[in-house]
């Protein structure tokens, strides 16, 4: 009997020891690469809230219309309160009918809510609607920020984590950014090129129109929802590799982010100048012109060249027909503008221009001038 009691005690002791061993193993299993990345970046992820009152002036007086309001995501990039987000989260967005003198709008107000629920009024440092990037600033010091990674180093198949403020959950429920995980599905996704014609397209699929730069996007299957735009896309180290911007409406779990290296470039320019100056000069006069054996090709015939212009255009001559810029077909100055936007070029940058000269195609160089 004593032997049985002794054996039972030994078994119970072993069971207790195993429990002690299993407990830290369970705890360790909760800490994954994903959870560590989320924990590292979450303190710098914020909710963005836009509001603007609209008043209609009538013969009876003033009447308040439905205000313009929306929410999105952003992320702090410095301890003194600089924040990146999408331009569409904060810009004024009126319907066509609202452009009337009797419609009066109040100043746009931007509120930022940080994890934990504390809110701040944000000032707009700069907005670039072409790249859909905006830079905000909140007053204060020692804010926790997200670390920016290197988007040139990402690979298809690696982990991707989206953080943000979908469905206004940071303010209404969680007071913490919402996470979703997946992989990098593709890189260099391009939404502005017609593969059959080589021409630039607008967002609706039509040639030209209002051009938005949506090239070299990062594609991910990490779930994105309304309100995620402007938030960070992270790698497994918890570093920001992109800014979540939109989802493809006719698909499931196809989200797209602007590479962070490009976002950083635009943000630096916005911080210095408050806007992106894309005004350039070619120093040429040109008109639409039909050429080719059957006169069914369209180019731009150069009527004259101003060699005193700020552009360095010595390789262009009167009588040249411009047919392409940086390899893309162009038939108007508007299409030239679209190509320059695609490559995000500025005054001082060099471009390659294909011209038809005396029945031969030649590629010449042009350094863009300032206006």
Residue, then its C-alpha position, 0 to 999 in steps of 0.5 A: x500500500x505504501x509503495x502504491x502511494x509513493x508511486x502515485x506521488x511521483x506521478x503527480x510530481x512529474x505531472x506538475x513539472x510537465x505543466x511548468x514546462x508546458x506553460x512557457x512553451x505555450x507563452x512562446x507560441x503566442x509570440x510570432x513574427x507577425x505579433x512582434x511586428x505588430x507590437x513594434x509598429x502599432x504605437x505609431x499608427x493613427x486614425x485620421x478624421x476629416x471634417x468640413x461644414x457646408x452652408x447654403x446661402x438662400x434668400x431665407x438665410x443660411x442652411x447647413x448642408x451635410x458636412x464632408x467627413x471621413x476617416x482613414x489611417x496614417x502613421x507617425x514618422x518622427x518623434x515631433x509629430x510628422x504624419x503620413x497619410x493618403x491625400x484622399x483622406x484629407x483633401x476637399x471633395x465636392x460634388x460638381x453641383x457644389x461649385x456654386x457661389x451660394x455654397x460656403x464651406x468652413x475651414x477643413x479640420x483634421x483630427x488625429x487619434x493616436x493609440x490609447x484614444x488621445x486626439x490632436x488637431x493636425x495641420x496640413x504640411x503639404x498635399x500631393x493629389x497626383x501621388x495621393x500622398x499627404x504630410x500632416x503635423x501634430x504639436x508635441x514631442x516624444x511621439x512613438x513613430x514607425x520605422x521606415x524600411x526599404x521597399x526596393x528590397x521586398x520580394x514576392x511571397x514575404x510576409x506583409x502586415x497591414x495596420x490601420x483604422x478600418x471602419x473607424x475602429x481606433x476611435x469607436x472600439x479598440x483604441x488600437x490599430x487593427x492588424x491583418x496579415x498576408x503576403x506580398x503578392x506582386x511588386x511593380x503593379x502598374x495601373x496607368x499603361x495600356x499594354x496594347x498601345x503603350x500609352x498612359x491611361x487614367x484611372x477609368x481606363x481612358x487615355x489621359x484625363x486627370x492623371x494619378x501616379x499609380x505605378x510600381x505599386x505593391x500588391x498584397x492579399x492582407x485584408x484591407x477595408x474602408x479606412x485602411x488607406x493611408x496606414x502602413x504596410x509592414x514587413x516581418x521586422x515591423x518596418x514600413x514598406x508601403x502606404x496602403x492606398x486602395x483595393x481593387x473593387x472587382x476582386x477579393x483581397x487584392x490591396x495595393x500600397x505605394x512603396x515607402x521609398x517613393x513616399x519618403x521622397x514625396x514627403x521630404x519635398x512636401x516638408x521642404x516646399x509644401x507642394x510638388x512643383x511639376x511645372x516644366x518647360x521644353x522650350x519648343x512650339x509644336x502642333x499635332x501632325x499626321x505622318x507615316x506612309x499612309x499619314x495615319x500616325x500622329x506626332x508633334x511637329x516642332x514649329x520652333x525651338x527657343x534655345x534661350x529657354x531654361x531647358x537644354x534642348x540643343x538636340x531638337x530642331x525645327x521640323x522634328x516630329x516628336x513621337x515618344x517620350x521615354x519610350x511611350x507614344x505621345x500625340x499631344x502635350x497632355x500626353x507628354x505631361x502624363x509621361x512626366x508625371x509617370x516618372x515623377x520628373x522635375x525641372x533639371x531632370x533629363x528625358x529621352x525623346x524619340x523624334x522622326x527626322x528626315x525619315x529616320x527615328x532618332x533618340x535625343x536628350x532634353x534636360x527639362x527647364x523651369x518656369 
